[in-house]
Amino acid sequence: MPAPQQEQPAANKFLAYLGWKKMNTKVARQNLPDDECAWAENLQPLAPNLWQSVNGAAATLTVVTAKTVTRKFPANIAGIDYDIFFATDGSCTAVNANSGAQTTVAAAATFSTTPDMTTYASQRILIMDPTGGYATWDGTLFVKGGGLSPNINVTNGGSGYSAAPAVSFTGGSGSGATATAVMGGSGSAQFVVAVTLTSPGSGYKAGDAITVVFTGSNTTVATATARIWPITSGITLDVFAGRVWWASANAQGNYRILNFTGTAGYDDTNTANAAGSTTVLDNDLSHNITGIRNKNNFLYIFGDSSVRQIGSITVSSSITLFTPLTLASDIGTTFPMTVQSYNRLVLFANTAGVYGIFGASIRKISDDLDGIFALADFSLPMSSSLNDVHSTVTAGGSIHCYLLLLRYLDPVQGTRTIICAYQNDQWWIVSQGNALLAIMAIFLGSTQQWDTFASSGSDVTQLLQTPGATVSVLFKSALSSNRAPLLSKRVIRAGVAVTSGIAQSFLLTAETENSADGHTLNAAALIIWINNLGQQVNWQNNSPAAVTFVGGGYRFPYTAAQGEGKVIGGTVSGTVSKFALNAMAFEYVDAAIWGTIP
């Protein structure tokens, strides 16, 4: 028994953090429930007690020398997957997403810094730009306004050719267009089956009548029709119901006009073929159409303050008919590169957060990121990707995620770029480059999955790709009063449960509202479950040096700690690989009410 007047020793108490449901940055750490965390970086939630380190970035695929990325788009042309790299100098480069081989699509000063792009039937890319106008590239030939269209229609193949005839063009205001004939048949019974444009020429004007001339020995001369590539400009485009749809400016300079090509293809602006346009007059489009996207069988028309949807089109008397449905008159986006189809949803972001289109309604899905968006620098336009993120520790496949890149004014680390990852109503953070400028998703034919390609300037780098590569992790628990908000608490010990595929060290910091006490824990020399003979052992901090950790497994290392405050929590940080966080625990004793230590 203690002597009279001697203070009673305080009973040891315990606080465990486990079963984390999600990351939540909306409220301060001391206001979070114990089963939510304040930050999870490069740790993906696989289960409430399993937050696992991600794969690292791959080695740089290639460098587009002397270029700085502004936007990136995926493309598949004739079976080749490309990273289409638009640069701040107005150029465009196609990077083979598997080999890194580069092809110049367009020279500097061709485009603005905000081009939009889509792919047409794995045949070609289509580009719309306020400066460079409407353009296309098929893997070989680049065509823009003022040139002939590569869509040359053979109306009669002729007969009796013994060799391919020469092809030339007459009429119109331009010059320099060249082409070759593709032949069918054999010997002296050949005929023209197609015409391949080899140079679009320049200087042609809308309405020019072009005659295709075939010169060569024949029985019946071949005939074909050619037209001018559409001379138009705009801010955004996509393909829907076999047509190209784009937004162009009205007389006041606002992008309110919705245009669409006709039934004869991506270059058909003939109203006789049901091509046309309509102007959005409604006042819920405050300024501009900012994005046109074909997602999940609908054409979405994103404005800066509203979203519309077109479900189907019909043609009557050479007129295209459709009815836009307004989904929201107070929510839109000026960041078209954030739009993605994700698990039958359509996701997009604006300066207030990330939104999902659920059928005919829109709701915000990023309340848990409010603390991040409050410190975002939107001078770097946000961009997005999809990724099938693979496990590096536990067995299993991959988890399909939506990724959003933004510049974050980190109050601790300074301004940097982070990627907010979304899966199954949970958000977490990916960090694989503090100066990333753009990301985008490619569904690679070589991997049959969604992969993320990024750039910090001139590089093309695949993220989340390399198993076993080290990544920097940062995990912050809530700060909990353990249901005793008036009692001050003195921390005695701190421990963390981890699963690791290798021996490695990381830092556990025990924190209160008054202090932080950090300890480096060696995952190979604390609690060890499997020895080199395959026997289970249970060594503590003073384990003999002869016992070594072999293979992966579960451990719960702990250390003496100190700190005093009304709330207790922890931060796990370090550069790790094949690592998963399972739980945190703290041992403490109560101090007096209002913080006076007994």
Secondary structure, DSSP 8 states (H G I E B T S, - for coil): ---TT------EEEEEE----EE--SS-GGGS-TTEEEEEESEEEEETTEEEE--B-----EE-TT--EEEEEEEEETTEEEEEEEETTS-EEEEETTT--EEEEE-TTSS-S--EEEEETTTEEEEEETTTEEEEE-SS-EEETTSB-S--EEEE--B-BSS--EEEEE-SS-EEEEEEEEEES-TT-BEEEEEEEEEEEE---TT---EEEEES--SB--EEE--B------SEEEEETTEEEEEE--TTS---EEEE--TT-TT---GGGT-EEEE---TTS-S-EEEEEEETTEEEEEESS-EEEE---EEETTEEE---EEEESS---S-GGG-EEETTEEEEEETTEEEEEETTEEEE--GGGHHHHTTEETTS--EEEEEEEE-SSSSS-EEEEEEEEEEEEETTTEEEEEEEEEETTEEEEE-S-TT--EEEEEEETTTTEEEEEEESSSEEEEES-BTT--EEEEEEE--B-TT-TTEEEEEEEEEEEEEESS--EEEEEEEESS-EEEEEEETTTSS--B-TTS-B----TT--TT----S-EEE--EEE---EES-EEEEEEEEESSEEEEEEEEEEEEEEETT---
